[in-house]
Every structure is written in C-alpha cells, then in structure tokens.
Amino acid sequence: MTCLSPLLDTDIMKTENTSARGRIRIHQENDELMEYRKKEKKHKNAKMSRLWVLLIIWIGLVIVSMCVIVPYDKWDYSLAYLVDNTSTNIRDLYEYLIGRSAGSTTGGIFWQYIGAALVGAALSACGASFQGSFKNVLAGPSTMGVMAGGTLGCTLYMLLFVPTTQQAVNVQTQVGTYVNQTLWQQYQSELCILAGCIGGVLLVLGVSIIAGKGKLSSSTMIVSGMVFSTIVSNITMIVQYYILIKDPEDERIEAIKDLMMGNVTTLNNPQIVAMMGIPIIVALVVLMILRGKLNLLSFGEEEAKTMGVNVYAYRNIMIILGTILTAMVVSFCGKIGFLGFMVPLVSRKIAGPNLKKLLPVSILMGMILMTVVYDIARIVNLTSYLNVITSSVGCVVMVIVLLKKRRAKCS
C-alpha cells in the first residue's frame, strides 16, 4: 500500500491539473463569447446609427430643398428675395402638411420628392442585388437590359394598343385623365412594361449563358445588355419617327420623349405615388427579408449549393423582384439610367460588400442621391430630363471604375 500511495497522489494531482485547465479553458471560452457578443452588439448599434443618420439626412434634405430651391430664371440675386421665398415655402409646406391647402403647388412638389425617393430606392436596391449576386460591379438595371426591355415594352404598347387621341401613358401632363381611369386601364401599360423588362433580362441572360457554354458569364452579360439597350434606343426612334410621319400632333410623340428622358413631375398627388410606391415597397421588403440568402450567391454557384441554398430559385426571385422595381420606375417616371449602377458603388464604400448591410444603405443612399438629382433638375429647369443628369454622371463613374480595374490588373 505504501508503494501505491505515490502513484495515487500523482493521479490525483494530474486529475486536479486537468480539471483546473478545463475550468480555465471554459472561462476563456466564456470570456471570448462575451467579447464577441459585445463586439456584435456594438457593431449592430453602429449599423443602426448609420441607417438613422442617412434617414435623417434624407428628411432634412427634402425639407431644405422644398424651402430653399428656386429655379435659376426666377432668382433675382438678392438676399431679401431668398429670405422672403424661404419663409413663404415654409408656410406653404406647413399648411399643406396640416391639411389647410390640399391642392397647392407645394403639395405637388412634396409628392414629387417622395416619388423621387421611391425611384432612387427601387433602382439602388435592384443594382445592389444584381451586383452582389452576379459578382460584377457593372451589373444593374441599365446595363443588364432590364430598363431597355421596359422601354421597349412601353413603346410597343403605345404603338399597338393606344389610340392616337387617348392619353398614352401617365408620364404625360394631364394627370387627371389618368387618375379617373379604371384600375385595369391604369395598369395596362405597367403590365406591358413588366413583360418587356422580364423579356429583356431573359434575353440578356440567355445570350450570356450561350456565350459561356452553359455557364453564366457576367462580362458577356454586361456587353449583351449594352448592345440590347442600343438596339432598343434605335427601335424607339424608328417608332417615334413613324408616328410623327402619320400625325405630327400625335400625343404619343411627347409620351415617348418623356419616356426616354425620365421625370417625376407627374407624381404630384398621393394617388399616383401610392400606385407606384406600394409595389416598390412590397418588393423592397421581400428583398430585405431574403438578403441573407442572396448574399450567399456572391460566393458562386458551387459554394452556395454546398451551403444548402437553391441557387436557381433565389436568383430567379431576385431577378423577378429587380424587374418589378425597374418596371414600376419606367412605368411612372420613364427611363432613369445608371442610378442603380452608381449608388451601390458609393454605398459599398460605407457598408462593405455584405448584402445584409449594403442593401439598406443602398436604399437610403439612392433616396438621397435622387433627391439631389431632382434638386439640380429644379434649379436648371430640367425636371423633365432627369435621365440626362443621371446618365451623364453615371458614364463618368463607369469610366472611373473601368480605369481602376485596369490599373489593378496591371499592378
């Protein structure tokens, strides 16, 4: 027994040391878990504060824009005029918001800013989803043929189904005629535009898959989308020329011009804004719910499949939601290009590539940028030519992105 006691003491000491190391390891794991939870909570709070800051910036920008912005041809370069105009706009805005002046010009401008924000949110969310899912920063509703398909659908609708004496689409100036139509009459053009958007993106995706021998090539997809957009522009000009030859005073000529230029001036009452906004908000909510699954598509098809994601199902849902968002914009505001391409690039600098963070930031940044675009349009009297402003800025941004990618490859 005396010989066994040292062995027993040694075993007891080993057991105590093992249990002590186990307790230390458990404490370390608990400390690491607590530290991780603290960092996660801090990161979540920072994320929410960032979204609140962007939302407050947009609200403040809308209020300041409505109170201060004056077209250049009405500016008399005096401080007294600026003070008087600002105070008048503040009073008109207050009276409209409390319901004293329901049909005022200020009310129309207010709903135009709300409509512009919805346009920016829709196109930015579509662009962020496309860029993340297809792993290409040049992807977007303008470069993938979605907007071109909607433009073609609306042009064919006006050519084939709209009489020359009828109000063609709601992008024209006589909004009362549009509001008094039945729901089916109001959404006929939207259905044609939605069909055009779906047809355009399916055509572009089909060409890229055929060119990639069964695999989706994002670079081929972008080139195909741009070629398709050019073809649609030519078709639209031919249709416009055909209508002009038949009847120079045909209302559809102005409708096609407004369609190509893009504007939010007809979004001047809550009824029309609601008709456009409800489908947009529903699609945005679904995208926000699915953004975690859509985020996995950026890892590639094989990796996403190993994670249990049905790649084709979620990609199809994302494409359908993107086409709905773009179709609503084209239906009510015409063609507004490059916004869905620019905003995710800027938002990625703030939120990173993770779609869970990128999508809400892109939505708010799109609202802010579209408000700024509309401010510029109001100042220079180009409210019916928003596509000119967004496309000009978008082309510059695209050139900068291409040059950066070339430098990265060279280095």
C-alpha positions in Angstrom: 0.0 0.0 0.0 2.8 2.3 0.8 4.2 1.7 -2.7 0.8 2.6 -4.3 0.3 5.9 -2.4 2.8 7.9 -4.6 1.1 6.7 -7.7 -2.3 7.6 -6.3 -1.1 11.0 -5.3 0.3 11.5 -8.8 -3.0 10.5 -10.4 -4.9 12.9 -8.1 -2.6 15.7 -9.0 -3.0 15.0 -12.7 -6.8 14.9 -12.3 -6.7 18.2 -10.4 -4.5 19.8 -13.0 -6.7 18.6 -15.9 -9.9 19.9 -14.2 -8.1 23.2 -13.5 -7.1 23.5 -17.1 -10.7 22.6 -18.1 -12.0 25.4 -15.8 -9.5 27.9 -17.3 -10.5 26.9 -20.8 -14.2 27.2 -20.0 -13.6 30.7 -18.5 -11.5 31.7 -21.6 -14.3 30.5 -23.9 -16.9 32.4 -21.9 -14.7 35.5 -22.0 -14.3 35.1 -25.7 -18.1 34.6 -26.2 -18.8 37.7 -24.1 -16.3 39.7 -26.0 -17.8 38.5 -29.3 -21.3 39.4 -28.1 -20.1 42.9 -27.0 -18.5 43.5 -30.4 -21.6 42.2 -32.2 -23.8 44.4 -30.2 -21.5 47.4 -30.8 -21.4 46.6 -34.5 -25.2 46.3 -34.6 -25.7 49.6 -32.8 -23.2 51.3 -35.2 -25.1 49.8 -38.2 -28.4 51.1 -36.9 -27.0 54.6 -36.1 -25.6 54.7 -39.6 -29.0 54.0 -41.1 -30.7 56.6 -38.8 -28.1 59.2 -39.9 -28.8 58.5 -43.6 -32.6 58.7 -43.0 -32.2 62.0 -41.1 -30.0 63.4 -43.9 -32.7 62.5 -46.5 -35.5 64.0 -44.4 -33.5 67.2 -43.8 -32.5 67.4 -47.5 -36.2 67.2 -48.6 -37.3 69.9 -46.2 -34.4 72.2 -47.1 -34.9 71.6 -50.8 -38.6 72.4 -50.7 -38.0 75.6 -48.7 -34.9 76.9 -50.5 -34.6 75.6 -54.1 -35.5 78.2 -56.7 -35.2 77.8 -60.5 -32.4 80.0 -61.9 -34.7 82.0 -64.1 -36.7 83.2 -61.0 -33.7 84.2 -59.0 -33.2 87.9 -58.6 -29.8 87.7 -56.7 -31.0 89.5 -53.6 -30.8 88.3 -50.0 -34.3 89.8 -49.3 -35.8 87.6 -52.1 -34.2 84.5 -50.7 -35.5 85.2 -47.2 -39.0 86.0 -48.4 -39.1 82.9 -50.7 -37.9 80.6 -48.0 -40.4 81.9 -45.4 -43.2 81.6 -48.0 -42.2 78.0 -48.8 -42.0 77.1 -45.1 -45.5 78.5 -44.5 -47.0 76.7 -47.6 -45.4 73.4 -46.6 -46.7 73.7 -43.1 -50.2 74.5 -44.3 -50.1 71.6 -46.7 -48.9 69.1 -44.1 -51.7 70.1 -41.7 -54.3 69.9 -44.4 -55.2 73.5 -45.0 -54.1 73.7 -48.7 -54.7 70.3 -50.3 -54.3 71.4 -53.9 -51.4 73.7 -53.6 -48.2 73.7 -55.7 -46.2 73.0 -52.6 -48.2 69.8 -52.1 -47.4 68.7 -55.7 -43.7 69.3 -55.2 -43.7 67.4 -51.9 -45.1 64.3 -53.5 -42.6 64.6 -56.4 -39.8 64.4 -53.8 -41.4 61.4 -52.2 -41.7 59.8 -55.7 -38.1 60.7 -56.5 -37.1 58.9 -53.2 -39.0 55.8 -54.2 -37.3 55.8 -57.6 -33.9 56.1 -56.0 -34.7 53.3 -53.5 -36.0 51.0 -56.2 -33.2 51.3 -58.7 -30.5 51.3 -56.0 -31.9 48.1 -54.4 -32.1 46.5 -57.8 -28.5 47.4 -58.6 -27.1 46.3 -55.3 -28.9 42.9 -55.6 -27.7 42.4 -59.2 -24.1 43.4 -58.4 -23.8 41.2 -55.4 -25.5 38.1 -56.9 -23.7 38.3 -60.3 -20.3 39.4 -58.7 -19.9 42.3 -61.1 -19.9 46.0 -60.1 -21.1 47.0 -63.5 -24.3 45.0 -63.2 -27.5 47.0 -62.8 -31.0 47.6 -64.4 -29.4 49.9 -67.1 -26.6 47.6 -68.0 -28.4 44.3 -67.9 -31.2 45.2 -70.3 -34.0 45.4 -67.7 -34.7 49.1 -68.2 -34.2 48.8 -72.0 -36.8 46.0 -72.1 -39.2 48.1 -70.1 -38.7 51.0 -72.5 -39.4 48.6 -75.5 -42.5 47.3 -73.8 -43.9 50.7 -73.2 -43.1 51.9 -76.8 -44.8 48.8 -78.3 -47.8 49.4 -76.0 -48.2 52.9 -77.2 -47.7 51.9 -80.9 -50.0 48.9 -80.9 -52.7 49.3 -78.2 -53.1 53.1 -77.6 -55.3 55.2 -79.9 -53.8 58.5 -81.1 -56.5 60.5 -79.3 -56.1 58.7 -75.9 -53.8 59.7 -73.1 -50.9 57.3 -73.8 -49.2 56.8 -70.5 -49.1 58.6 -67.2 -45.8 60.3 -68.0 -47.8 63.0 -69.8 -49.0 66.1 -68.2 -52.8 65.5 -68.0 -52.7 63.6 -64.7 -56.5 64.0 -64.1 -57.3 61.8 -67.1 -55.0 59.1 -65.7 -56.5 59.2 -62.2 -60.1 58.9 -63.5 -59.3 55.6 -65.4 -60.2 52.2 -64.0 -57.6 50.1 -62.3 -57.2 47.8 -65.3 -56.8 50.8 -67.7 -54.2 52.3 -65.3 -52.1 49.2 -65.1 -52.2 48.1 -68.8 -49.0 49.9 -69.7 -47.4 48.7 -66.5 -48.1 45.1 -67.4 -46.6 45.6 -70.9 -43.5 47.3 -69.3 -43.1 44.5 -66.8 -43.3 41.9 -69.7 -40.7 44.0 -71.6 -38.4 44.1 -68.5 -38.7 40.3 -68.0 -38.1 39.6 -71.7 -35.1 41.9 -71.8 -33.3 40.4 -68.8 -34.1 36.8 -70.0 -32.7 37.7 -73.5 -29.5 39.1 -72.0 -29.1 36.2 -69.6 -29.8 33.7 -72.3 -27.1 35.2 -74.6 -24.6 35.3 -71.8 -25.2 31.6 -70.9 -25.0 30.5 -74.6 -21.7 32.5 -75.0 -20.4 31.0 -71.7 -21.2 27.4 -72.9 -23.8 26.8 -70.2 -22.2 28.9 -67.5 -23.3 32.5 -66.7 -20.6 35.0 -67.8 -21.1 38.3 -66.1 -18.8 40.2 -68.5 -20.7 38.8 -71.5 -24.0 39.7 -69.7 -23.0 43.3 -69.4 -21.9 43.6 -73.0 -25.1 41.9 -74.2 -27.2 44.3 -72.0 -25.5 47.4 -73.5 -26.0 46.1 -77.1 -29.6 45.4 -76.3 -30.1 48.9 -74.9 -28.6 50.4 -78.1 -31.0 48.3 -80.3 -34.0 49.4 -78.2 -33.0 53.0 -78.5 -32.9 52.7 -82.3 -36.3 50.9 -82.3 -37.8 53.7 -80.1 -36.5 56.4 -82.5 -37.9 54.5 -85.5 -41.3 54.2 -83.8 -41.3 57.8 -82.9 -40.4 58.8 -86.5 -43.2 56.5 -87.8 -45.8 58.2 -85.5 -44.5 61.6 -86.4 -44.9 60.9 -90.2 -48.5 59.7 -89.7 -49.6 62.6 -87.4 -47.2 65.4 -86.3 -49.6 66.3 -83.5 -50.0 62.8 -82.0 -49.8 62.8 -78.2 -47.7 59.6 -78.3 -44.7 61.5 -79.6 -44.5 63.6 -76.4 -45.1 60.4 -74.4 -42.2 58.6 -75.9 -39.9 61.6 -75.5 -40.9 61.8 -71.8 -40.3 58.1 -71.5 -36.8 58.4 -72.8 -35.9 61.5 -70.8 -37.3 60.4 -67.4 -39.2 62.7 -65.0 -41.1 62.7 -61.7 -43.2 65.8 -62.4 -46.4 63.7 -62.8 -46.0 62.2 -59.3 -47.8 65.2 -57.8 -50.6 63.6 -55.9 -50.8 60.8 -53.3 -52.9 58.5 -55.5 -50.3 58.2 -58.3 -47.4 57.9 -55.7 -49.3 55.2 -53.9 -49.9 53.2 -57.2 -46.1 53.3 -57.8 -45.0 53.1 -54.2 -47.0 50.1 -53.0 -45.4 47.5 -55.4 -42.0 49.1 -54.8 -42.3 48.9 -51.0 -43.5 45.3 -51.2 -40.6 44.3 -53.4 -38.1 46.1 -51.2 -39.5 44.3 -48.1 -39.1 40.9 -49.7 -35.6 41.8 -50.8 -34.7 42.8 -47.3 -36.1 39.5 -45.9 -34.1 37.4 -48.5 -30.9 39.4 -48.5 -29.1 36.9 -46.3 -29.8 34.1 -48.8 -29.0 36.4 -51.8 -25.7 37.3 -50.1 -24.6 33.6 -50.4 -24.9 33.8 -54.1 -21.9 36.1 -54.2 -19.7 33.1 -53.2 -20.5 31.3 -56.5 -22.9 28.6 -57.5 -21.0 25.6 -56.2 -20.2 27.2 -52.8 -23.8 28.4 -52.4 -25.1 24.9 -53.2 -22.8 23.4 -50.5 -24.4 25.8 -48.0 -27.8 24.5 -48.8 -29.0 27.4 -51.0 -31.2 26.7 -54.0 -29.2 29.0 -56.4 -31.6 29.0 -59.3 -34.7 29.6 -57.1 -33.2 32.5 -55.2 -31.6 34.0 -58.3 -34.9 33.8 -60.2 -36.7 35.5 -57.3 -34.0 38.2 -57.2 -34.4 38.8 -60.9 -38.2 39.0 -60.7 -38.1 41.5 -57.8 -35.5 43.6 -59.7 -37.6 43.6 -62.8 -40.7 44.6 -60.8 -38.8 47.5 -59.2 -37.5 48.7 -62.6 -40.9 48.2 -64.3 -42.6 50.5 -61.8 -39.9 53.2 -62.3 -40.2 53.0 -66.1 -44.0 53.0 -66.0 -44.4 56.1 -63.9 -41.2 58.0 -64.5 -39.7 56.8 -67.7 -36.1 55.8 -68.2 -33.7 57.0 -65.5 -30.4 55.4 -66.2 -27.2 54.5 -64.3 -28.7 55.2 -60.8 -28.8 51.5 -60.0 -25.2 51.3 -61.0 -23.8 54.3 -59.2 -25.4 54.1 -55.8 -24.2 50.6 -54.8 -20.7 51.6 -55.7 -20.9 54.5 -53.3 -22.7 52.5 -50.6 -20.1 49.8 -50.8 -17.5 52.3 -49.5 -19.7 52.8 -46.4 -21.2 49.4 -45.7 -18.9 46.9 -47.4 -19.8 44.1 -49.8 -22.1 42.2 -47.3 -25.6 42.5 -48.8 -27.1 42.4 -45.3 -25.6 45.8 -44.6 -25.2 47.0 -48.2 -28.9 46.7 -49.2 -30.4 49.1 -46.6 -27.6 51.6 -47.0 -28.1 51.5 -50.8 -31.8 52.1 -50.4 -31.2 55.2 -48.3 -28.3 56.4 -50.4 -30.5 56.1 -53.5 -33.2 58.2 -51.9 -30.6 60.9 -51.0 -28.9 60.9 -54.5 -32.2 61.0 -56.4 -33.3 63.9 -54.2 -30.0 65.7 -55.1 -30.6 65.0 -58.8 -34.1 66.4 -58.6 -32.7 69.5 -56.8 -30.3 70.0 -59.7 -33.1 69.5 -62.2 -35.3 72.0 -60.5 -32.5 74.6 -60.3 -31.7 74.3 -64.0 -35.3 73.7 -65.2 -34.6 70.2 -66.4 -37.2 68.4 -64.3 -38.4 66.5 -67.4 -34.9 65.4 -68.3 -33.6 63.5 -65.3 -32.1 60.8 -67.4 -29.7 63.4 -68.9 -28.4 64.2 -65.4 -28.1 60.6 -64.1 -26.7 59.2 -67.4 -24.0 62.0 -67.6 -22.8 61.3 -64.0 -23.1 57.5 -64.5 -20.9 57.5 -67.6 -18.2 59.3 -65.7 -18.4 56.9 -62.8 -18.3 53.9 -65.2 -15.1 55.2 -66.8 -13.5 55.7 -63.4 -14.4 52.1 -62.4 -13.0 50.7 -65.6 -9.8 52.6 -65.2 -9.4 51.4 -61.6 -9.9 47.8 -62.7 -7.3 48.2 -65.5 -4.8 49.6 -63.0 -5.5 46.8 -60.6 -4.8 44.2 -63.3 -1.6 46.0 -64.4 -0.3 46.1 -60.8 
